[in-house]
Amino acid sequence: MFEGAKKEYDQAIDRNATLGDLANQKSISSGWRPSRAIISVIILVAAAIAVAVLIIL
């Protein structure tokens, strides 16, 4: 009786650990966001325009 309960308990612990690992991998891999790239491009374009305006003046 207790062997079956212990086996189910161990399986549940393993499932929780596996789900935790998957959640950590997903959160780590989502570190790159497209919004960061867009903001970087906008900043670089603004700097280039500012330099061009200064050169023209």
Rosetta blueprint (number, residue, H / E / L):
1 M L
2 F H
3 E H
4 G H
5 A H
6 K H
7 K H
8 E H
9 Y H
10 D H
11 Q H
12 A H
13 I H
14 D H
15 R H
16 N H
17 A H
18 T H
19 L H
20 G H
21 D H
22 L H
23 A H
24 N H
25 Q H
26 K H
27 S H
28 I H
29 S H
30 S L
31 G L
32 W L
33 R L
34 P H
35 S H
36 R H
37 A H
38 I H
39 I H
40 S H
41 V H
42 I H
43 I H
44 L H
45 V H
46 A H
47 A H
48 A H
49 I H
50 A H
51 V H
52 A H
53 V H
54 L H
55 I H
56 I H
57 L L
